Amino acid sequence: MMKHCEGMNAEQKSVVAAKLKQITGGTANYRNITDESILRKIYEAFKEDNEA
């Protein structure tokens, strides 16, 4: 995630945080996520963004 957000401005990071909150059910702190299925969802969602 840190690499994904490298070079983003505050508005872009806000969009990332909102997407994380949507996936995790309310938290943007991905480092505290231990549920493998949620981590997989985060990975898949942002992997698609990086490929676009």
PDBQT receptor file of N, H, CA, C and O in Angstrom, charges set to zero:
ATOM      1  N   MET A   1       0.819  -1.175   0.000  1.00  0.00    +0.000 N 
ATOM      2  CA  MET A   1       0.000   0.000   0.000  1.00  0.00    +0.000 C 
ATOM      3  C   MET A   1       0.873   1.253   0.000  1.00  0.00    +0.000 C 
ATOM      4  O   MET A   1       0.554   2.243  -0.658  1.00  0.00    +0.000 OA
ATOM      5  N   MET A   2       1.961   1.200   0.733  1.00  0.00    +0.000 N 
ATOM      6  H   MET A   2       2.221   0.395   1.268  1.00  0.00    +0.000 HD
ATOM      7  CA  MET A   2       2.823   2.383   0.765  1.00  0.00    +0.000 C 
ATOM      8  C   MET A   2       3.353   2.680  -0.633  1.00  0.00    +0.000 C 
ATOM      9  O   MET A   2       3.396   3.835  -1.057  1.00  0.00    +0.000 OA
ATOM     10  N   LYS A   3       3.752   1.640  -1.338  1.00  0.00    +0.000 N 
ATOM     11  H   LYS A   3       3.717   0.702  -0.993  1.00  0.00    +0.000 HD
ATOM     12  CA  LYS A   3       4.260   1.828  -2.692  1.00  0.00    +0.000 C 
ATOM     13  C   LYS A   3       3.140   2.308  -3.614  1.00  0.00    +0.000 C 
ATOM     14  O   LYS A   3       3.360   3.156  -4.479  1.00  0.00    +0.000 OA
ATOM     15  N   HIS A   4       1.943   1.762  -3.424  1.00  0.00    +0.000 N 
ATOM     16  H   HIS A   4       1.764   1.073  -2.722  1.00  0.00    +0.000 HD
ATOM     17  CA  HIS A   4       0.791   2.147  -4.233  1.00  0.00    +0.000 C 
ATOM     18  C   HIS A   4       0.502   3.643  -4.072  1.00  0.00    +0.000 C 
ATOM     19  O   HIS A   4       0.144   4.317  -5.038  1.00  0.00    +0.000 OA
ATOM     20  N   CYS A   5       0.659   4.152  -2.863  1.00  0.00    +0.000 N 
ATOM     21  H   CYS A   5       0.951   3.604  -2.078  1.00  0.00    +0.000 HD
ATOM     22  CA  CYS A   5       0.317   5.548  -2.572  1.00  0.00    +0.000 C 
ATOM     23  C   CYS A   5       1.470   6.524  -2.790  1.00  0.00    +0.000 C 
ATOM     24  O   CYS A   5       1.299   7.734  -2.639  1.00  0.00    +0.000 OA
ATOM     25  N   GLU A   6       2.630   6.006  -3.139  1.00  0.00    +0.000 N 
ATOM     26  H   GLU A   6       2.768   5.023  -3.261  1.00  0.00    +0.000 HD
ATOM     27  CA  GLU A   6       3.795   6.853  -3.387  1.00  0.00    +0.000 C 
ATOM     28  C   GLU A   6       3.474   7.908  -4.433  1.00  0.00    +0.000 C 
ATOM     29  O   GLU A   6       2.982   7.582  -5.513  1.00  0.00    +0.000 OA
ATOM     30  N   GLY A   7       3.745   9.145  -4.127  1.00  0.00    +0.000 N 
ATOM     31  H   GLY A   7       4.145   9.409  -3.249  1.00  0.00    +0.000 HD
ATOM     32  CA  GLY A   7       3.547  10.222  -5.083  1.00  0.00    +0.000 C 
ATOM     33  C   GLY A   7       2.123  10.733  -5.199  1.00  0.00    +0.000 C 
ATOM     34  O   GLY A   7       1.854  11.634  -5.993  1.00  0.00    +0.000 OA
ATOM     35  N   MET A   8       1.207  10.174  -4.422  1.00  0.00    +0.000 N 
ATOM     36  H   MET A   8       1.425   9.441  -3.777  1.00  0.00    +0.000 HD
ATOM     37  CA  MET A   8      -0.185  10.642  -4.478  1.00  0.00    +0.000 C 
ATOM     38  C   MET A   8      -0.346  11.906  -3.644  1.00  0.00    +0.000 C 
ATOM     39  O   MET A   8       0.354  12.120  -2.654  1.00  0.00    +0.000 OA
ATOM     40  N   ASN A   9      -1.289  12.731  -4.075  1.00  0.00    +0.000 N 
ATOM     41  H   ASN A   9      -1.858  12.557  -4.879  1.00  0.00    +0.000 HD
ATOM     42  CA  ASN A   9      -1.604  13.907  -3.277  1.00  0.00    +0.000 C 
ATOM     43  C   ASN A   9      -2.655  13.522  -2.228  1.00  0.00    +0.000 C 
ATOM     44  O   ASN A   9      -3.145  12.392  -2.225  1.00  0.00    +0.000 OA
ATOM     45  N   ALA A  10      -2.996  14.449  -1.354  1.00  0.00    +0.000 N 
ATOM     46  H   ALA A  10      -2.598  15.366  -1.357  1.00  0.00    +0.000 HD
ATOM     47  CA  ALA A  10      -3.919  14.174  -0.252  1.00  0.00    +0.000 C 
ATOM     48  C   ALA A  10      -5.290  13.708  -0.745  1.00  0.00    +0.000 C 
ATOM     49  O   ALA A  10      -5.897  12.823  -0.143  1.00  0.00    +0.000 OA
ATOM     50  N   GLU A  11      -5.771  14.291  -1.821  1.00  0.00    +0.000 N 
ATOM     51  H   GLU A  11      -5.278  15.010  -2.310  1.00  0.00    +0.000 HD
ATOM     52  CA  GLU A  11      -7.078  13.911  -2.353  1.00  0.00    +0.000 C 
ATOM     53  C   GLU A  11      -7.060  12.467  -2.864  1.00  0.00    +0.000 C 
ATOM     54  O   GLU A  11      -8.004  11.712  -2.628  1.00  0.00    +0.000 OA
ATOM     55  N   GLN A  12      -6.007  12.092  -3.550  1.00  0.00    +0.000 N 
ATOM     56  H   GLN A  12      -5.241  12.706  -3.742  1.00  0.00    +0.000 HD
ATOM     57  CA  GLN A  12      -5.883  10.726  -4.063  1.00  0.00    +0.000 C 
ATOM     58  C   GLN A  12      -5.780   9.727  -2.909  1.00  0.00    +0.000 C 
ATOM     59  O   GLN A  12      -6.375   8.651  -2.963  1.00  0.00    +0.000 OA
ATOM     60  N   LYS A  13      -5.029  10.081  -1.873  1.00  0.00    +0.000 N 
ATOM     61  H   LYS A  13      -4.546  10.956  -1.830  1.00  0.00    +0.000 HD
ATOM     62  CA  LYS A  13      -4.910   9.212  -0.703  1.00  0.00    +0.000 C 
ATOM     63  C   LYS A  13      -6.248   9.072   0.011  1.00  0.00    +0.000 C 
ATOM     64  O   LYS A  13      -6.548   8.020   0.576  1.00  0.00    +0.000 OA
ATOM     65  N   SER A  14      -7.043  10.122  -0.015  1.00  0.00    +0.000 N 
ATOM     66  H   SER A  14      -6.799  10.976  -0.474  1.00  0.00    +0.000 HD
ATOM     67  CA  SER A  14      -8.373  10.078   0.575  1.00  0.00    +0.000 C 
ATOM     68  C   SER A  14      -9.253   9.062  -0.152  1.00  0.00    +0.000 C 
ATOM     69  O   SER A  14     -10.033   8.348   0.478  1.00  0.00    +0.000 OA
ATOM     70  N   VAL A  15      -9.127   9.000  -1.462  1.00  0.00    +0.000 N 
ATOM     71  H   VAL A  15      -8.493   9.580  -1.974  1.00  0.00    +0.000 HD
ATOM     72  CA  VAL A  15      -9.887   8.028  -2.256  1.00  0.00    +0.000 C 
ATOM     73  C   VAL A  15      -9.442   6.608  -1.893  1.00  0.00    +0.000 C 
ATOM     74  O   VAL A  15     -10.275   5.711  -1.761  1.00  0.00    +0.000 OA
ATOM     75  N   VAL A  16      -8.151   6.407  -1.734  1.00  0.00    +0.000 N 
ATOM     76  H   VAL A  16      -7.474   7.136  -1.841  1.00  0.00    +0.000 HD
ATOM     77  CA  VAL A  16      -7.624   5.094  -1.345  1.00  0.00    +0.000 C 
ATOM     78  C   VAL A  16      -8.167   4.709   0.029  1.00  0.00    +0.000 C 
ATOM     79  O   VAL A  16      -8.598   3.573   0.230  1.00  0.00    +0.000 OA
ATOM     80  N   ALA A  17      -8.149   5.647   0.973  1.00  0.00    +0.000 N 
ATOM     81  H   ALA A  17      -7.799   6.570   0.810  1.00  0.00    +0.000 HD
ATOM     82  CA  ALA A  17      -8.652   5.375   2.321  1.00  0.00    +0.000 C 
ATOM     83  C   ALA A  17     -10.129   5.008   2.291  1.00  0.00    +0.000 C 
ATOM     84  O   ALA A  17     -10.555   4.093   2.996  1.00  0.00    +0.000 OA
ATOM     85  N   ALA A  18     -10.910   5.710   1.485  1.00  0.00    +0.000 N 
ATOM     86  H   ALA A  18     -10.564   6.453   0.913  1.00  0.00    +0.000 HD
ATOM     87  CA  ALA A  18     -12.336   5.407   1.370  1.00  0.00    +0.000 C 
ATOM     88  C   ALA A  18     -12.550   4.001   0.807  1.00  0.00    +0.000 C 
ATOM     89  O   ALA A  18     -13.434   3.273   1.259  1.00  0.00    +0.000 OA
ATOM     90  N   LYS A  19     -11.748   3.631  -0.167  1.00  0.00    +0.000 N 
ATOM     91  H   LYS A  19     -11.030   4.222  -0.534  1.00  0.00    +0.000 HD
ATOM     92  CA  LYS A  19     -11.858   2.294  -0.757  1.00  0.00    +0.000 C 
ATOM     93  C   LYS A  19     -11.483   1.223   0.269  1.00  0.00    +0.000 C 
ATOM     94  O   LYS A  19     -12.134   0.182   0.355  1.00  0.00    +0.000 OA
ATOM     95  N   LEU A  20     -10.433   1.486   1.043  1.00  0.00    +0.000 N 
ATOM     96  H   LEU A  20      -9.904   2.332   0.973  1.00  0.00    +0.000 HD
ATOM     97  CA  LEU A  20     -10.036   0.560   2.101  1.00  0.00    +0.000 C 
ATOM     98  C   LEU A  20     -11.155   0.396   3.126  1.00  0.00    +0.000 C 
ATOM     99  O   LEU A  20     -11.467  -0.721   3.538  1.00  0.00    +0.000 OA
ATOM    100  N   LYS A  21     -11.755   1.505   3.533  1.00  0.00    +0.000 N 
ATOM    101  H   LYS A  21     -11.502   2.412   3.198  1.00  0.00    +0.000 HD
ATOM    102  CA  LYS A  21     -12.840   1.449   4.509  1.00  0.00    +0.000 C 
ATOM    103  C   LYS A  21     -14.020   0.646   3.975  1.00  0.00    +0.000 C 
ATOM    104  O   LYS A  21     -14.670  -0.086   4.721  1.00  0.00    +0.000 OA
ATOM    105  N   GLN A  22     -14.286   0.784   2.705  1.00  0.00    +0.000 N 
ATOM    106  H   GLN A  22     -13.757   1.379   2.099  1.00  0.00    +0.000 HD
ATOM    107  CA  GLN A  22     -15.382   0.035   2.088  1.00  0.00    +0.000 C 
ATOM    108  C   GLN A  22     -15.084  -1.470   2.122  1.00  0.00    +0.000 C 
ATOM    109  O   GLN A  22     -15.971  -2.271   2.414  1.00  0.00    +0.000 OA
ATOM    110  N   ILE A  23     -13.871  -1.842   1.833  1.00  0.00    +0.000 N 
ATOM    111  H   ILE A  23     -13.150  -1.191   1.596  1.00  0.00    +0.000 HD
ATOM    112  CA  ILE A  23     -13.483  -3.251   1.794  1.00  0.00    +0.000 C 
ATOM    113  C   ILE A  23     -13.427  -3.851   3.198  1.00  0.00    +0.000 C 
ATOM    114  O   ILE A  23     -13.870  -4.979   3.414  1.00  0.00    +0.000 OA
ATOM    115  N   THR A  24     -12.882  -3.094   4.149  1.00  0.00    +0.000 N 
ATOM    116  H   THR A  24     -12.523  -2.177   3.974  1.00  0.00    +0.000 HD
ATOM    117  CA  THR A  24     -12.637  -3.628   5.491  1.00  0.00    +0.000 C 
ATOM    118  C   THR A  24     -13.808  -3.472   6.445  1.00  0.00    +0.000 C 
ATOM    119  O   THR A  24     -13.805  -4.049   7.533  1.00  0.00    +0.000 OA
ATOM    120  N   GLY A  25     -14.785  -2.715   6.058  1.00  0.00    +0.000 N 
ATOM    121  H   GLY A  25     -14.787  -2.246   5.175  1.00  0.00    +0.000 HD
ATOM    122  CA  GLY A  25     -15.914  -2.504   6.948  1.00  0.00    +0.000 C 
ATOM    123  C   GLY A  25     -15.708  -1.348   7.910  1.00  0.00    +0.000 C 
ATOM    124  O   GLY A  25     -16.341  -1.293   8.964  1.00  0.00    +0.000 OA
ATOM    125  N   GLY A  26     -14.820  -0.421   7.550  1.00  0.00    +0.000 N 
ATOM    126  H   GLY A  26     -14.306  -0.466   6.694  1.00  0.00    +0.000 HD
ATOM    127  CA  GLY A  26     -14.714   0.795   8.338  1.00  0.00    +0.000 C 
ATOM    128  C   GLY A  26     -13.335   1.274   8.725  1.00  0.00    +0.000 C 
ATOM    129  O   GLY A  26     -13.209   2.368   9.275  1.00  0.00    +0.000 OA
ATOM    130  N   THR A  27     -12.302   0.507   8.464  1.00  0.00    +0.000 N 
ATOM    131  H   THR A  27     -12.405  -0.382   8.017  1.00  0.00    +0.000 HD
ATOM    132  CA  THR A  27     -10.961   0.967   8.829  1.00  0.00    +0.000 C 
ATOM    133  C   THR A  27     -10.085   1.141   7.593  1.00  0.00    +0.000 C 
ATOM    134  O   THR A  27     -10.143   0.360   6.643  1.00  0.00    +0.000 OA
ATOM    135  N   ALA A  28      -9.279   2.186   7.638  1.00  0.00    +0.000 N 
ATOM    136  H   ALA A  28      -9.232   2.822   8.409  1.00  0.00    +0.000 HD
ATOM    137  CA  ALA A  28      -8.327   2.402   6.549  1.00  0.00    +0.000 C 
ATOM    138  C   ALA A  28      -6.938   1.916   6.954  1.00  0.00    +0.000 C 
ATOM    139  O   ALA A  28      -6.003   1.952   6.154  1.00  0.00    +0.000 OA
ATOM    140  N   ASN A  29      -6.808   1.458   8.210  1.00  0.00    +0.000 N 
ATOM    141  H   ASN A  29      -7.567   1.428   8.860  1.00  0.00    +0.000 HD
ATOM    142  CA  ASN A  29      -5.514   0.985   8.693  1.00  0.00    +0.000 C 
ATOM    143  C   ASN A  29      -5.328  -0.478   8.309  1.00  0.00    +0.000 C 
ATOM    144  O   ASN A  29      -5.630  -1.383   9.087  1.00  0.00    +0.000 OA
ATOM    145  N   TYR A  30      -4.835  -0.688   7.118  1.00  0.00    +0.000 N 
ATOM    146  H   TYR A  30      -4.590   0.047   6.486  1.00  0.00    +0.000 HD
ATOM    147  CA  TYR A  30      -4.667  -2.033   6.573  1.00  0.00    +0.000 C 
ATOM    148  C   TYR A  30      -3.660  -2.866   7.355  1.00  0.00    +0.000 C 
ATOM    149  O   TYR A  30      -3.700  -4.095   7.298  1.00  0.00    +0.000 OA
ATOM    150  N   ARG A  31      -2.761  -2.214   8.083  1.00  0.00    +0.000 N 
ATOM    151  H   ARG A  31      -2.729  -1.216   8.129  1.00  0.00    +0.000 HD
ATOM    152  CA  ARG A  31      -1.726  -2.938   8.829  1.00  0.00    +0.000 C 
ATOM    153  C   ARG A  31      -2.289  -3.751   9.991  1.00  0.00    +0.000 C 
ATOM    154  O   ARG A  31      -1.652  -4.697  10.454  1.00  0.00    +0.000 OA
ATOM    155  N   ASN A  32      -3.488  -3.383  10.464  1.00  0.00    +0.000 N 
ATOM    156  H   ASN A  32      -4.006  -2.614  10.088  1.00  0.00    +0.000 HD
ATOM    157  CA  ASN A  32      -4.090  -4.114  11.572  1.00  0.00    +0.000 C 
ATOM    158  C   ASN A  32      -5.002  -5.246  11.112  1.00  0.00    +0.000 C 
ATOM    159  O   ASN A  32      -5.567  -5.953  11.946  1.00  0.00    +0.000 OA
ATOM    160  N   ILE A  33      -5.154  -5.429   9.820  1.00  0.00    +0.000 N 
ATOM    161  H   ILE A  33      -4.695  -4.854   9.143  1.00  0.00    +0.000 HD
ATOM    162  CA  ILE A  33      -6.024  -6.471   9.291  1.00  0.00    +0.000 C 
ATOM    163  C   ILE A  33      -5.295  -7.811   9.352  1.00  0.00    +0.000 C 
ATOM    164  O   ILE A  33      -4.176  -7.942   8.856  1.00  0.00    +0.000 OA
ATOM    165  N   THR A  34      -5.939  -8.798   9.963  1.00  0.00    +0.000 N 
ATOM    166  H   THR A  34      -6.848  -8.691  10.366  1.00  0.00    +0.000 HD
ATOM    167  CA  THR A  34      -5.341 -10.130  10.042  1.00  0.00    +0.000 C 
ATOM    168  C   THR A  34      -6.188 -11.171   9.318  1.00  0.00    +0.000 C 
ATOM    169  O   THR A  34      -5.728 -12.291   9.094  1.00  0.00    +0.000 OA
ATOM    170  N   ASP A  35      -7.400 -10.823   8.955  1.00  0.00    +0.000 N 
ATOM    171  H   ASP A  35      -7.773  -9.913   9.138  1.00  0.00    +0.000 HD
ATOM    172  CA  ASP A  35      -8.294 -11.752   8.257  1.00  0.00    +0.000 C 
ATOM    173  C   ASP A  35      -7.804 -11.923   6.824  1.00  0.00    +0.000 C 
ATOM    174  O   ASP A  35      -7.772 -10.972   6.043  1.00  0.00    +0.000 OA
ATOM    175  N   GLU A  36      -7.426 -13.150   6.497  1.00  0.00    +0.000 N 
ATOM    176  H   GLU A  36      -7.452 -13.923   7.131  1.00  0.00    +0.000 HD
ATOM    177  CA  GLU A  36      -6.837 -13.411   5.184  1.00  0.00    +0.000 C 
ATOM    178  C   GLU A  36      -7.784 -13.068   4.033  1.00  0.00    +0.000 C 
ATOM    179  O   GLU A  36      -7.335 -12.585   2.994  1.00  0.00    +0.000 OA
ATOM    180  N   SER A  37      -9.074 -13.309   4.202  1.00  0.00    +0.000 N 
ATOM    181  H   SER A  37      -9.438 -13.701   5.047  1.00  0.00    +0.000 HD
ATOM    182  CA  SER A  37     -10.012 -13.024   3.114  1.00  0.00    +0.000 C 
ATOM    183  C   SER A  37     -10.112 -11.522   2.850  1.00  0.00    +0.000 C 
ATOM    184  O   SER A  37     -10.254 -11.105   1.700  1.00  0.00    +0.000 OA
ATOM    185  N   ILE A  38     -10.040 -10.721   3.888  1.00  0.00    +0.000 N 
ATOM    186  H   ILE A  38      -9.924 -11.060   4.821  1.00  0.00    +0.000 HD
ATOM    187  CA  ILE A  38     -10.075  -9.265   3.705  1.00  0.00    +0.000 C 
ATOM    188  C   ILE A  38      -8.768  -8.792   3.083  1.00  0.00    +0.000 C 
ATOM    189  O   ILE A  38      -8.777  -7.930   2.204  1.00  0.00    +0.000 OA
ATOM    190  N   LEU A  39      -7.660  -9.339   3.525  1.00  0.00    +0.000 N 
ATOM    191  H   LEU A  39      -7.653 -10.039   4.239  1.00  0.00    +0.000 HD
ATOM    192  CA  LEU A  39      -6.375  -8.983   2.924  1.00  0.00    +0.000 C 
ATOM    193  C   LEU A  39      -6.353  -9.327   1.440  1.00  0.00    +0.000 C 
ATOM    194  O   LEU A  39      -5.820  -8.567   0.632  1.00  0.00    +0.000 OA
ATOM    195  N   ARG A  40      -6.927 -10.467   1.083  1.00  0.00    +0.000 N 
ATOM    196  H   ARG A  40      -7.360 -11.084   1.740  1.00  0.00    +0.000 HD
ATOM    197  CA  ARG A  40      -7.002 -10.874  -0.318  1.00  0.00    +0.000 C 
ATOM    198  C   ARG A  40      -7.849  -9.881  -1.118  1.00  0.00    +0.000 C 
ATOM    199  O   ARG A  40      -7.496  -9.527  -2.244  1.00  0.00    +0.000 OA
ATOM    200  N   LYS A  41      -8.968  -9.432  -0.534  1.00  0.00    +0.000 N 
ATOM    201  H   LYS A  41      -9.254  -9.719   0.380  1.00  0.00    +0.000 HD
ATOM    202  CA  LYS A  41      -9.840  -8.458  -1.202  1.00  0.00    +0.000 C 
ATOM    203  C   LYS A  41      -9.096  -7.150  -1.435  1.00  0.00    +0.000 C 
ATOM    204  O   LYS A  41      -9.208  -6.546  -2.502  1.00  0.00    +0.000 OA
ATOM    205  N   ILE A  42      -8.340  -6.717  -0.438  1.00  0.00    +0.000 N 
ATOM    206  H   ILE A  42      -8.248  -7.208   0.428  1.00  0.00    +0.000 HD
ATOM    207  CA  ILE A  42      -7.551  -5.484  -0.571  1.00  0.00    +0.000 C 
ATOM    208  C   ILE A  42      -6.530  -5.659  -1.695  1.00  0.00    +0.000 C 
ATOM    209  O   ILE A  42      -6.393  -4.798  -2.564  1.00  0.00    +0.000 OA
ATOM    210  N   TYR A  43      -5.827  -6.770  -1.665  1.00  0.00    +0.000 N 
ATOM    211  H   TYR A  43      -5.939  -7.469  -0.959  1.00  0.00    +0.000 HD
ATOM    212  CA  TYR A  43      -4.817  -7.043  -2.690  1.00  0.00    +0.000 C 
ATOM    213  C   TYR A  43      -5.430  -7.014  -4.088  1.00  0.00    +0.000 C 
ATOM    214  O   TYR A  43      -4.911  -6.362  -4.994  1.00  0.00    +0.000 OA
ATOM    215  N   GLU A  44      -6.532  -7.724  -4.246  1.00  0.00    +0.000 N 
ATOM    216  H   GLU A  44      -6.954  -8.254  -3.510  1.00  0.00    +0.000 HD
ATOM    217  CA  GLU A  44      -7.179  -7.804  -5.556  1.00  0.00    +0.000 C 
ATOM    218  C   GLU A  44      -7.677  -6.429  -6.019  1.00  0.00    +0.000 C 
ATOM    219  O   GLU A  44      -7.527  -6.080  -7.190  1.00  0.00    +0.000 OA
ATOM    220  N   ALA A  45      -8.259  -5.661  -5.120  1.00  0.00    +0.000 N 
ATOM    221  H   ALA A  45      -8.381  -5.945  -4.169  1.00  0.00    +0.000 HD
ATOM    222  CA  ALA A  45      -8.800  -4.350  -5.488  1.00  0.00    +0.000 C 
ATOM    223  C   ALA A  45      -7.697  -3.398  -5.953  1.00  0.00    +0.000 C 
ATOM    224  O   ALA A  45      -7.857  -2.692  -6.949  1.00  0.00    +0.000 OA
ATOM    225  N   PHE A  46      -6.595  -3.383  -5.238  1.00  0.00    +0.000 N 
ATOM    226  H   PHE A  46      -6.465  -3.956  -4.429  1.00  0.00    +0.000 HD
ATOM    227  CA  PHE A  46      -5.538  -2.438  -5.589  1.00  0.00    +0.000 C 
ATOM    228  C   PHE A  46      -4.608  -2.981  -6.664  1.00  0.00    +0.000 C 
ATOM    229  O   PHE A  46      -3.929  -2.209  -7.341  1.00  0.00    +0.000 OA
ATOM    230  N   LYS A  47      -4.568  -4.281  -6.827  1.00  0.00    +0.000 N 
ATOM    231  H   LYS A  47      -5.119  -4.908  -6.277  1.00  0.00    +0.000 HD
ATOM    232  CA  LYS A  47      -3.808  -4.872  -7.932  1.00  0.00    +0.000 C 
ATOM    233  C   LYS A  47      -4.431  -4.424  -9.247  1.00  0.00    +0.000 C 
ATOM    234  O   LYS A  47      -3.718  -4.085 -10.192  1.00  0.00    +0.000 OA
ATOM    235  N   GLU A  48      -5.760  -4.421  -9.309  1.00  0.00    +0.000 N 
ATOM    236  H   GLU A  48      -6.339  -4.697  -8.542  1.00  0.00    +0.000 HD
ATOM    237  CA  GLU A  48      -6.461  -3.978 -10.503  1.00  0.00    +0.000 C 
ATOM    238  C   GLU A  48      -6.134  -2.522 -10.795  1.00  0.00    +0.000 C 
ATOM    239  O   GLU A  48      -5.935  -2.156 -11.954  1.00  0.00    +0.000 OA
ATOM    240  N   ASP A  49      -6.075  -1.683  -9.762  1.00  0.00    +0.000 N 
ATOM    241  H   ASP A  49      -6.237  -1.981  -8.821  1.00  0.00    +0.000 HD
ATOM    242  CA  ASP A  49      -5.740  -0.263  -9.948  1.00  0.00    +0.000 C 
ATOM    243  C   ASP A  49      -4.337  -0.101 -10.525  1.00  0.00    +0.000 C 
ATOM    244  O   ASP A  49      -4.109   0.765 -11.369  1.00  0.00    +0.000 OA
ATOM    245  N   ASN A  50      -3.410  -0.918 -10.079  1.00  0.00    +0.000 N 
ATOM    246  H   ASN A  50      -3.596  -1.621  -9.393  1.00  0.00    +0.000 HD
ATOM    247  CA  ASN A  50      -2.029  -0.814 -10.547  1.00  0.00    +0.000 C 
ATOM    248  C   ASN A  50      -1.877  -1.296 -11.985  1.00  0.00    +0.000 C 
ATOM    249  O   ASN A  50      -0.972  -0.861 -12.697  1.00  0.00    +0.000 OA
ATOM    250  N   GLU A  51      -2.757  -2.192 -12.409  1.00  0.00    +0.000 N 
ATOM    251  H   GLU A  51      -3.492  -2.546 -11.831  1.00  0.00    +0.000 HD
ATOM    252  CA  GLU A  51      -2.679  -2.709 -13.773  1.00  0.00    +0.000 C 
ATOM    253  C   GLU A  51      -3.325  -1.772 -14.777  1.00  0.00    +0.000 C 
ATOM    254  O   GLU A  51      -3.042  -1.839 -15.973  1.00  0.00    +0.000 OA
ATOM    255  N   ALA A  52      -4.196  -0.899 -14.287  1.00  0.00    +0.000 N 
ATOM    256  H   ALA A  52      -4.426  -0.844 -13.315  1.00  0.00    +0.000 HD
ATOM    257  CA  ALA A  52      -4.926   0.007 -15.188  1.00  0.00    +0.000 C 
ATOM    258  C   ALA A  52      -4.070   1.147 -15.663  1.00  0.00    +0.000 C 
ATOM    259  O   ALA A  52      -4.537   1.994 -16.425  1.00  0.00    +0.000 OA
TER     260      ALA A  52
